[in-house]
Amino acid sequence: MATKIILDVHTGTDDAVALKTAALSPTSRSRGAAVVNGNTVLDSCVENTLRVFEWIGIRP
């Protein structure tokens, strides 16, 4: 059975890799991502996260 996860991200390169790994892992089932500011302002973090989702073929 896959582990269900929700990631808390402030998407820069490290979180982009985490999102991709979680989404494509056969042992986990990504349920979503909570986006917070961190590396940059919140709007940029949200935009980065949505770009990663689009890149890996997930529609939020």
PQR file of N, CA, C, O and H, with PARSE charges and radii, in Angstrom:
ATOM      1  N   MET A   1       0.839  -1.175   0.000 -0.4000 1.5000
ATOM      2  CA  MET A   1       0.000   0.000   0.000 -0.0000 2.0000
ATOM      3  C   MET A   1       0.888   1.243   0.000  0.5500 1.7000
ATOM      4  O   MET A   1       1.867   1.315   0.742 -0.5500 1.4000
ATOM      5  N   ALA A   2       0.542   2.210  -0.828 -0.4000 1.5000
ATOM      6  CA  ALA A   2       1.319   3.442  -0.931 -0.0000 2.0000
ATOM      7  C   ALA A   2       1.079   4.340   0.280  0.5500 1.7000
ATOM      8  O   ALA A   2      -0.033   4.411   0.803 -0.5500 1.4000
ATOM      9  H   ALA A   2      -0.254   2.152  -1.430  0.4000 1.0000
ATOM     10  N   THR A   3       2.127   5.016   0.714 -0.4000 1.5000
ATOM     11  CA  THR A   3       2.031   5.979   1.797 -0.0000 2.0000
ATOM     12  C   THR A   3       1.505   7.289   1.245  0.5500 1.7000
ATOM     13  O   THR A   3       2.032   7.796   0.255 -0.5500 1.4000
ATOM     14  H   THR A   3       3.031   4.958   0.289  0.4000 1.0000
ATOM     15  N   LYS A   4       0.472   7.847   1.868 -0.4000 1.5000
ATOM     16  CA  LYS A   4      -0.097   9.124   1.435 -0.0000 2.0000
ATOM     17  C   LYS A   4       0.670  10.257   2.114  0.5500 1.7000
ATOM     18  O   LYS A   4       0.875  10.242   3.327 -0.5500 1.4000
ATOM     19  H   LYS A   4       0.045   7.435   2.673  0.4000 1.0000
ATOM     20  N   ILE A   5       1.092  11.243   1.312 -0.4000 1.5000
ATOM     21  CA  ILE A   5       1.876  12.340   1.875 -0.0000 2.0000
ATOM     22  C   ILE A   5       1.397  13.690   1.353  0.5500 1.7000
ATOM     23  O   ILE A   5       0.857  13.800   0.252 -0.5500 1.4000
ATOM     24  H   ILE A   5       0.925  11.256   0.326  0.4000 1.0000
ATOM     25  N   ILE A   6       1.609  14.698   2.166 -0.4000 1.5000
ATOM     26  CA  ILE A   6       1.434  16.098   1.779 -0.0000 2.0000
ATOM     27  C   ILE A   6       2.752  16.780   2.105  0.5500 1.7000
ATOM     28  O   ILE A   6       3.239  16.691   3.232 -0.5500 1.4000
ATOM     29  H   ILE A   6       2.047  14.608   3.060  0.4000 1.0000
ATOM     30  N   LEU A   7       3.328  17.454   1.130 -0.4000 1.5000
ATOM     31  CA  LEU A   7       4.614  18.116   1.341 -0.0000 2.0000
ATOM     32  C   LEU A   7       4.412  19.583   1.693  0.5500 1.7000
ATOM     33  O   LEU A   7       3.519  20.240   1.158 -0.5500 1.4000
ATOM     34  H   LEU A   7       2.932  17.527   0.214  0.4000 1.0000
ATOM     35  N   ASP A   8       5.238  20.088   2.588 -0.4000 1.5000
ATOM     36  CA  ASP A   8       5.274  21.501   2.964 -0.0000 2.0000
ATOM     37  C   ASP A   8       6.506  22.075   2.274  0.5500 1.7000
ATOM     38  O   ASP A   8       7.634  21.730   2.629 -0.5500 1.4000
ATOM     39  H   ASP A   8       5.963  19.555   3.023  0.4000 1.0000
ATOM     40  N   VAL A   9       6.297  22.949   1.292 -0.4000 1.5000
ATOM     41  CA  VAL A   9       7.403  23.391   0.445 -0.0000 2.0000
ATOM     42  C   VAL A   9       7.486  24.913   0.336  0.5500 1.7000
ATOM     43  O   VAL A   9       6.507  25.629   0.549 -0.5500 1.4000
ATOM     44  H   VAL A   9       5.381  23.229   1.004  0.4000 1.0000
ATOM     45  N   HIS A  10       8.662  25.369   0.005 -0.4000 1.5000
ATOM     46  CA  HIS A  10       8.936  26.750  -0.413 -0.0000 2.0000
ATOM     47  C   HIS A  10       9.825  26.600  -1.646  0.5500 1.7000
ATOM     48  O   HIS A  10      11.029  26.858  -1.610 -0.5500 1.4000
ATOM     49  H   HIS A  10       9.457  24.787  -0.168  0.4000 1.0000
ATOM     50  N   THR A  11       9.202  26.182  -2.714 -0.4000 1.5000
ATOM     51  CA  THR A  11       9.861  25.552  -3.842 -0.0000 2.0000
ATOM     52  C   THR A  11      11.000  26.346  -4.458  0.5500 1.7000
ATOM     53  O   THR A  11      10.823  27.361  -5.133 -0.5500 1.4000
ATOM     54  H   THR A  11       8.224  25.972  -2.743  0.4000 1.0000
ATOM     55  N   GLY A  12      12.177  25.813  -4.180 -0.4000 1.5000
ATOM     56  CA  GLY A  12      13.419  26.128  -4.862 -0.0000 2.0000
ATOM     57  C   GLY A  12      13.870  24.813  -5.471  0.5500 1.7000
ATOM     58  O   GLY A  12      13.048  23.916  -5.660 -0.5500 1.4000
ATOM     59  H   GLY A  12      12.321  24.989  -3.632  0.4000 1.0000
ATOM     60  N   THR A  13      15.120  24.674  -5.775 -0.4000 1.5000
ATOM     61  CA  THR A  13      15.570  23.444  -6.437 -0.0000 2.0000
ATOM     62  C   THR A  13      15.421  22.208  -5.556  0.5500 1.7000
ATOM     63  O   THR A  13      15.045  21.145  -6.052 -0.5500 1.4000
ATOM     64  H   THR A  13      15.788  25.403  -5.621  0.4000 1.0000
ATOM     65  N   ASP A  14      15.707  22.324  -4.262 -0.4000 1.5000
ATOM     66  CA  ASP A  14      15.610  21.151  -3.387 -0.0000 2.0000
ATOM     67  C   ASP A  14      14.170  20.660  -3.254  0.5500 1.7000
ATOM     68  O   ASP A  14      13.919  19.455  -3.293 -0.5500 1.4000
ATOM     69  H   ASP A  14      16.012  23.187  -3.859  0.4000 1.0000
ATOM     70  N   ASP A  15      13.236  21.574  -3.098 -0.4000 1.5000
ATOM     71  CA  ASP A  15      11.833  21.174  -2.978 -0.0000 2.0000
ATOM     72  C   ASP A  15      11.266  20.708  -4.314  0.5500 1.7000
ATOM     73  O   ASP A  15      10.362  19.873  -4.337 -0.5500 1.4000
ATOM     74  H   ASP A  15      13.439  22.553  -3.067  0.4000 1.0000
ATOM     75  N   ALA A  16      11.774  21.224  -5.417 -0.4000 1.5000
ATOM     76  CA  ALA A  16      11.347  20.750  -6.738 -0.0000 2.0000
ATOM     77  C   ALA A  16      11.711  19.273  -6.885  0.5500 1.7000
ATOM     78  O   ALA A  16      10.918  18.484  -7.398 -0.5500 1.4000
ATOM     79  H   ALA A  16      12.509  21.903  -5.399  0.4000 1.0000
ATOM     80  N   VAL A  17      12.897  18.905  -6.440 -0.4000 1.5000
ATOM     81  CA  VAL A  17      13.319  17.503  -6.488 -0.0000 2.0000
ATOM     82  C   VAL A  17      12.440  16.664  -5.554  0.5500 1.7000
ATOM     83  O   VAL A  17      12.064  15.546  -5.906 -0.5500 1.4000
ATOM     84  H   VAL A  17      13.541  19.546  -6.024  0.4000 1.0000
ATOM     85  N   ALA A  18      12.113  17.180  -4.386 -0.4000 1.5000
ATOM     86  CA  ALA A  18      11.261  16.446  -3.447 -0.0000 2.0000
ATOM     87  C   ALA A  18       9.861  16.232  -4.018  0.5500 1.7000
ATOM     88  O   ALA A  18       9.296  15.147  -3.882 -0.5500 1.4000
ATOM     89  H   ALA A  18      12.419  18.088  -4.100  0.4000 1.0000
ATOM     90  N   LEU A  19       9.299  17.261  -4.655 -0.4000 1.5000
ATOM     91  CA  LEU A  19       7.981  17.128  -5.274 -0.0000 2.0000
ATOM     92  C   LEU A  19       7.998  16.080  -6.381  0.5500 1.7000
ATOM     93  O   LEU A  19       7.100  15.242  -6.468 -0.5500 1.4000
ATOM     94  H   LEU A  19       9.758  18.143  -4.765  0.4000 1.0000
ATOM     95  N   LYS A  20       9.017  16.132  -7.217 -0.4000 1.5000
ATOM     96  CA  LYS A  20       9.128  15.175  -8.315 -0.0000 2.0000
ATOM     97  C   LYS A  20       9.304  13.757  -7.774  0.5500 1.7000
ATOM     98  O   LYS A  20       8.642  12.831  -8.241 -0.5500 1.4000
ATOM     99  H   LYS A  20       9.747  16.812  -7.146  0.4000 1.0000
ATOM    100  N   THR A  21      10.178  13.585  -6.806 -0.4000 1.5000
ATOM    101  CA  THR A  21      10.435  12.267  -6.230 -0.0000 2.0000
ATOM    102  C   THR A  21       9.167  11.689  -5.603  0.5500 1.7000
ATOM    103  O   THR A  21       8.846  10.519  -5.812 -0.5500 1.4000
ATOM    104  H   THR A  21      10.716  14.337  -6.426  0.4000 1.0000
ATOM    105  N   ALA A  22       8.455  12.502  -4.840 -0.4000 1.5000
ATOM    106  CA  ALA A  22       7.232  12.029  -4.190 -0.0000 2.0000
ATOM    107  C   ALA A  22       6.157  11.677  -5.212  0.5500 1.7000
ATOM    108  O   ALA A  22       5.463  10.671  -5.066 -0.5500 1.4000
ATOM    109  H   ALA A  22       8.716  13.452  -4.670  0.4000 1.0000
ATOM    110  N   ALA A  23       6.019  12.501  -6.244 -0.4000 1.5000
ATOM    111  CA  ALA A  23       4.974  12.281  -7.248 -0.0000 2.0000
ATOM    112  C   ALA A  23       5.240  11.035  -8.080  0.5500 1.7000
ATOM    113  O   ALA A  23       4.298  10.356  -8.491 -0.5500 1.4000
ATOM    114  H   ALA A  23       6.582  13.318  -6.363  0.4000 1.0000
ATOM    115  N   LEU A  24       6.491  10.728  -8.332 -0.4000 1.5000
ATOM    116  CA  LEU A  24       6.830   9.626  -9.214 -0.0000 2.0000
ATOM    117  C   LEU A  24       7.206   8.344  -8.476  0.5500 1.7000
ATOM    118  O   LEU A  24       7.481   7.325  -9.110 -0.5500 1.4000
ATOM    119  H   LEU A  24       7.256  11.279  -7.999  0.4000 1.0000
ATOM    120  N   SER A  25       7.220   8.380  -7.157 -0.4000 1.5000
ATOM    121  CA  SER A  25       7.590   7.214  -6.363 -0.0000 2.0000
ATOM    122  C   SER A  25       6.480   6.168  -6.366  0.5500 1.7000
ATOM    123  O   SER A  25       5.315   6.507  -6.163 -0.5500 1.4000
ATOM    124  H   SER A  25       6.997   9.207  -6.642  0.4000 1.0000
ATOM    125  N   PRO A  26       6.825   4.909  -6.593 -0.5600 1.5000
ATOM    126  CA  PRO A  26       5.808   3.859  -6.547  0.2800 2.0000
ATOM    127  C   PRO A  26       5.368   3.513  -5.118  0.5500 1.7000
ATOM    128  O   PRO A  26       4.366   2.823  -4.931 -0.5500 1.4000
ATOM    129  N   THR A  27       6.113   3.989  -4.110 -0.4000 1.5000
ATOM    130  CA  THR A  27       5.779   3.650  -2.727 -0.0000 2.0000
ATOM    131  C   THR A  27       5.066   4.773  -1.977  0.5500 1.7000
ATOM    132  O   THR A  27       4.745   4.625  -0.798 -0.5500 1.4000
ATOM    133  H   THR A  27       6.927   4.549  -4.262  0.4000 1.0000
ATOM    134  N   SER A  28       4.818   5.893  -2.655 -0.4000 1.5000
ATOM    135  CA  SER A  28       4.080   6.978  -2.012 -0.0000 2.0000
ATOM    136  C   SER A  28       3.020   7.509  -2.962  0.5500 1.7000
ATOM    137  O   SER A  28       3.112   7.360  -4.181 -0.5500 1.4000
ATOM    138  H   SER A  28       5.078   6.012  -3.613  0.4000 1.0000
ATOM    139  N   ARG A  29       2.025   8.126  -2.375 -0.4000 1.5000
ATOM    140  CA  ARG A  29       0.971   8.746  -3.170 -0.0000 2.0000
ATOM    141  C   ARG A  29       0.835  10.186  -2.690  0.5500 1.7000
ATOM    142  O   ARG A  29       0.324  10.444  -1.600 -0.5500 1.4000
ATOM    143  H   ARG A  29       1.951   8.248  -1.385  0.4000 1.0000
ATOM    144  N   SER A  30       1.297  11.114  -3.512 -0.4000 1.5000
ATOM    145  CA  SER A  30       1.243  12.521  -3.150 -0.0000 2.0000
ATOM    146  C   SER A  30      -0.204  12.999  -3.171  0.5500 1.7000
ATOM    147  O   SER A  30      -0.933  12.788  -4.140 -0.5500 1.4000
ATOM    148  H   SER A  30       1.712  10.904  -4.397  0.4000 1.0000
ATOM    149  N   ARG A  31      -0.598  13.641  -2.088 -0.4000 1.5000
ATOM    150  CA  ARG A  31      -1.943  14.163  -1.972 -0.0000 2.0000
ATOM    151  C   ARG A  31      -1.984  15.667  -2.155  0.5500 1.7000
ATOM    152  O   ARG A  31      -3.055  16.237  -2.361 -0.5500 1.4000
ATOM    153  H   ARG A  31      -0.006  13.812  -1.300  0.4000 1.0000
ATOM    154  N   GLY A  32      -0.825  16.320  -2.081 -0.4000 1.5000
ATOM    155  CA  GLY A  32      -0.807  17.759  -2.259 -0.0000 2.0000
ATOM    156  C   GLY A  32       0.450  18.380  -1.707  0.5500 1.7000
ATOM    157  O   GLY A  32       1.352  17.703  -1.214 -0.5500 1.4000
ATOM    158  H   GLY A  32       0.045  15.857  -1.914  0.4000 1.0000
ATOM    159  N   ALA A  33       0.478  19.697  -1.807 -0.4000 1.5000
ATOM    160  CA  ALA A  33       1.610  20.459  -1.291 -0.0000 2.0000
ATOM    161  C   ALA A  33       1.091  21.737  -0.643  0.5500 1.7000
ATOM    162  O   ALA A  33       0.254  22.441  -1.209 -0.5500 1.4000
ATOM    163  H   ALA A  33      -0.255  20.247  -2.207  0.4000 1.0000
ATOM    164  N   ALA A  34       1.589  22.020   0.529 -0.4000 1.5000
ATOM    165  CA  ALA A  34       1.306  23.278   1.204 -0.0000 2.0000
ATOM    166  C   ALA A  34       2.493  24.193   0.919  0.5500 1.7000
ATOM    167  O   ALA A  34       3.636  23.846   1.218 -0.5500 1.4000
ATOM    168  H   ALA A  34       2.268  21.448   0.989  0.4000 1.0000
ATOM    169  N   VAL A  35       2.225  25.347   0.348 -0.4000 1.5000
ATOM    170  CA  VAL A  35       3.300  26.246  -0.064 -0.0000 2.0000
ATOM    171  C   VAL A  35       3.418  27.392   0.937  0.5500 1.7000
ATOM    172  O   VAL A  35       2.428  28.038   1.284 -0.5500 1.4000
ATOM    173  H   VAL A  35       1.297  25.629   0.105  0.4000 1.0000
ATOM    174  N   VAL A  36       4.644  27.631   1.393 -0.4000 1.5000
ATOM    175  CA  VAL A  36       4.944  28.734   2.310 -0.0000 2.0000
ATOM    176  C   VAL A  36       6.078  29.565   1.725  0.5500 1.7000
ATOM    177  O   VAL A  36       6.790  29.105   0.832 -0.5500 1.4000
ATOM    178  H   VAL A  36       5.447  27.107   1.111  0.4000 1.0000
ATOM    179  N   ASN A  37       6.248  30.780   2.219 -0.4000 1.5000
ATOM    180  CA  ASN A  37       7.393  31.557   1.756 -0.0000 2.0000
ATOM    181  C   ASN A  37       8.638  31.048   2.471  0.5500 1.7000
ATOM    182  O   ASN A  37       8.562  30.513   3.577 -0.5500 1.4000
ATOM    183  H   ASN A  37       5.670  31.154   2.944  0.4000 1.0000
ATOM    184  N   GLY A  38       9.763  31.221   1.832 -0.4000 1.5000
ATOM    185  CA  GLY A  38      11.006  30.747   2.431 -0.0000 2.0000
ATOM    186  C   GLY A  38      12.179  31.254   1.634  0.5500 1.7000
ATOM    187  O   GLY A  38      12.841  32.213   2.030 -0.5500 1.4000
ATOM    188  H   GLY A  38       9.824  31.656   0.934  0.4000 1.0000
ATOM    189  N   ASN A  39      12.443  30.605   0.496 -0.4000 1.5000
ATOM    190  CA  ASN A  39      13.551  31.036  -0.356 -0.0000 2.0000
ATOM    191  C   ASN A  39      13.269  32.389  -0.988  0.5500 1.7000
ATOM    192  O   ASN A  39      14.188  33.145  -1.305 -0.5500 1.4000
ATOM    193  H   ASN A  39      11.906  29.826   0.174  0.4000 1.0000
ATOM    194  N   THR A  40      11.992  32.684  -1.166 -0.4000 1.5000
ATOM    195  CA  THR A  40      11.570  33.939  -1.790 -0.0000 2.0000
ATOM    196  C   THR A  40      10.156  34.245  -1.307  0.5500 1.7000
ATOM    197  O   THR A  40       9.650  33.563  -0.416 -0.5500 1.4000
ATOM    198  H   THR A  40      11.246  32.070  -0.908  0.4000 1.0000
ATOM    199  N   VAL A  41       9.518  35.249  -1.874 -0.4000 1.5000
ATOM    200  CA  VAL A  41       8.167  35.620  -1.449 -0.0000 2.0000
ATOM    201  C   VAL A  41       7.168  34.543  -1.840  0.5500 1.7000
ATOM    202  O   VAL A  41       7.427  33.750  -2.745 -0.5500 1.4000
ATOM    203  H   VAL A  41       9.929  35.803  -2.598  0.4000 1.0000
ATOM    204  N   LEU A  42       6.038  34.513  -1.167 -0.4000 1.5000
ATOM    205  CA  LEU A  42       5.043  33.466  -1.350 -0.0000 2.0000
ATOM    206  C   LEU A  42       4.585  33.327  -2.800  0.5500 1.7000
ATOM    207  O   LEU A  42       4.481  32.208  -3.301 -0.5500 1.4000
ATOM    208  H   LEU A  42       5.828  35.157  -0.432  0.4000 1.0000
ATOM    209  N   ASP A  43       4.308  34.437  -3.484 -0.4000 1.5000
ATOM    210  CA  ASP A  43       3.842  34.356  -4.875 -0.0000 2.0000
ATOM    211  C   ASP A  43       4.827  33.600  -5.760  0.5500 1.7000
ATOM    212  O   ASP A  43       4.413  32.805  -6.604 -0.5500 1.4000
ATOM    213  H   ASP A  43       4.392  35.346  -3.077  0.4000 1.0000
ATOM    214  N   SER A  44       6.100  33.834  -5.579 -0.4000 1.5000
ATOM    215  CA  SER A  44       7.114  33.134  -6.367 -0.0000 2.0000
ATOM    216  C   SER A  44       7.188  31.656  -6.003  0.5500 1.7000
ATOM    217  O   SER A  44       7.382  30.808  -6.873 -0.5500 1.4000
ATOM    218  H   SER A  44       6.435  34.480  -4.893  0.4000 1.0000
ATOM    219  N   CYS A  45       7.034  31.351  -4.730 -0.4000 1.5000
ATOM    220  CA  CYS A  45       7.051  29.945  -4.301 -0.0000 2.0000
ATOM    221  C   CYS A  45       5.866  29.190  -4.896  0.5500 1.7000
ATOM    222  O   CYS A  45       6.016  28.050  -5.334 -0.5500 1.4000
ATOM    223  H   CYS A  45       6.875  32.040  -4.023  0.4000 1.0000
ATOM    224  N   VAL A  46       4.690  29.819  -4.916 -0.4000 1.5000
ATOM    225  CA  VAL A  46       3.511  29.190  -5.515 -0.0000 2.0000
ATOM    226  C   VAL A  46       3.737  28.984  -7.009  0.5500 1.7000
ATOM    227  O   VAL A  46       3.462  27.906  -7.535 -0.5500 1.4000
ATOM    228  H   VAL A  46       4.569  30.746  -4.560  0.4000 1.0000
ATOM    229  N   GLU A  47       4.231  30.001  -7.686 -0.4000 1.5000
ATOM    230  CA  GLU A  47       4.501  29.889  -9.126 -0.0000 2.0000
ATOM    231  C   GLU A  47       5.499  28.775  -9.413  0.5500 1.7000
ATOM    232  O   GLU A  47       5.298  27.992 -10.341 -0.5500 1.4000
ATOM    233  H   GLU A  47       4.455  30.877  -7.259  0.4000 1.0000
ATOM    234  N   ASN A  48       6.561  28.694  -8.638 -0.4000 1.5000
ATOM    235  CA  ASN A  48       7.558  27.634  -8.818 -0.0000 2.0000
ATOM    236  C   ASN A  48       6.934  26.254  -8.616  0.5500 1.7000
ATOM    237  O   ASN A  48       7.218  25.326  -9.374 -0.5500 1.4000
ATOM    238  H   ASN A  48       6.724  29.330  -7.884  0.4000 1.0000
ATOM    239  N   THR A  49       6.091  26.120  -7.602 -0.4000 1.5000
ATOM    240  CA  THR A  49       5.450  24.836  -7.319 -0.0000 2.0000
ATOM    241  C   THR A  49       4.533  24.429  -8.462  0.5500 1.7000
ATOM    242  O   THR A  49       4.542  23.272  -8.881 -0.5500 1.4000
ATOM    243  H   THR A  49       5.860  26.874  -6.987  0.4000 1.0000
ATOM    244  N   LEU A  50       3.744  25.366  -8.967 -0.4000 1.5000
ATOM    245  CA  LEU A  50       2.851  25.072 -10.084 -0.0000 2.0000
ATOM    246  C   LEU A  50       3.634  24.697 -11.338  0.5500 1.7000
ATOM    247  O   LEU A  50       3.195  23.844 -12.109 -0.5500 1.4000
ATOM    248  H   LEU A  50       3.737  26.306  -8.626  0.4000 1.0000
ATOM    249  N   ARG A  51       4.772  25.318 -11.544 -0.4000 1.5000
ATOM    250  CA  ARG A  51       5.621  24.957 -12.693 -0.0000 2.0000
ATOM    251  C   ARG A  51       6.161  23.529 -12.558  0.5500 1.7000
ATOM    252  O   ARG A  51       6.221  22.789 -13.540 -0.5500 1.4000
ATOM    253  H   ARG A  51       5.128  26.011 -10.917  0.4000 1.0000
ATOM    254  N   VAL A  52       6.545  23.155 -11.357 -0.4000 1.5000
ATOM    255  CA  VAL A  52       7.026  21.785 -11.139 -0.0000 2.0000
ATOM    256  C   VAL A  52       5.894  20.799 -11.400  0.5500 1.7000
ATOM    257  O   VAL A  52       6.100  19.789 -12.073 -0.5500 1.4000
ATOM    258  H   VAL A  52       6.496  23.757 -10.560  0.4000 1.0000
ATOM    259  N   PHE A  53       4.700  21.077 -10.876 -0.4000 1.5000
ATOM    260  CA  PHE A  53       3.558  20.193 -11.120 -0.0000 2.0000
ATOM    261  C   PHE A  53       3.292  20.048 -12.617  0.5500 1.7000
ATOM    262  O   PHE A  53       3.052  18.943 -13.102 -0.5500 1.4000
ATOM    263  H   PHE A  53       4.533  21.898 -10.329  0.4000 1.0000
ATOM    264  N   GLU A  54       3.334  21.159 -13.344 -0.4000 1.5000
ATOM    265  CA  GLU A  54       3.103  21.114 -14.784 -0.0000 2.0000
ATOM    266  C   GLU A  54       4.191  20.280 -15.474  0.5500 1.7000
ATOM    267  O   GLU A  54       3.898  19.484 -16.366 -0.5500 1.4000
ATOM    268  H   GLU A  54       3.529  22.057 -12.950  0.4000 1.0000
ATOM    269  N   TRP A  55       5.429  20.469 -15.059 -0.4000 1.5000
ATOM    270  CA  TRP A  55       6.569  19.773 -15.662 -0.0000 2.0000
ATOM    271  C   TRP A  55       6.464  18.264 -15.501  0.5500 1.7000
ATOM    272  O   TRP A  55       6.826  17.512 -16.406 -0.5500 1.4000
ATOM    273  H   TRP A  55       5.667  21.116 -14.334  0.4000 1.0000
ATOM    274  N   ILE A  56       5.962  17.814 -14.333 -0.4000 1.5000
ATOM    275  CA  ILE A  56       5.862  16.367 -14.104 -0.0000 2.0000
ATOM    276  C   ILE A  56       4.487  15.811 -14.484  0.5500 1.7000
ATOM    277  O   ILE A  56       4.226  14.621 -14.305 -0.5500 1.4000
ATOM    278  H   ILE A  56       5.668  18.424 -13.597  0.4000 1.0000
ATOM    279  N   GLY A  57       3.617  16.664 -15.003 -0.4000 1.5000
ATOM    280  CA  GLY A  57       2.329  16.198 -15.520 -0.0000 2.0000
ATOM    281  C   GLY A  57       1.215  16.093 -14.503  0.5500 1.7000
ATOM    282  O   GLY A  57       0.288  15.301 -14.671 -0.5500 1.4000
ATOM    283  H   GLY A  57       3.829  17.631 -15.148  0.4000 1.0000
ATOM    284  N   ILE A  58       1.300  16.894 -13.440 -0.4000 1.5000
ATOM    285  CA  ILE A  58       0.235  16.915 -12.433 -0.0000 2.0000
ATOM    286  C   ILE A  58      -0.531  18.224 -12.573  0.5500 1.7000
ATOM    287  O   ILE A  58       0.057  19.301 -12.666 -0.5500 1.4000
ATOM    288  H   ILE A  58       2.053  17.537 -13.303  0.4000 1.0000
ATOM    289  N   ARG A  59      -1.851  18.107 -12.585 -0.4000 1.5000
ATOM    290  CA  ARG A  59      -2.685  19.304 -12.645 -0.0000 2.0000
ATOM    291  C   ARG A  59      -3.291  19.548 -11.263  0.5500 1.7000
ATOM    292  O   ARG A  59      -4.054  18.722 -10.762 -0.5500 1.4000
ATOM    293  H   ARG A  59      -2.329  17.231 -12.509  0.4000 1.0000
ATOM    294  N   PRO A  60      -2.952  20.678 -10.649 -0.5600 1.5000
ATOM    295  CA  PRO A  60      -3.486  20.944  -9.301  0.2800 2.0000
ATOM    296  C   PRO A  60      -4.968  21.276  -9.323  0.5500 1.7000
ATOM    297  O   PRO A  60      -5.561  21.523  -8.273 -0.5500 1.4000
TER
END
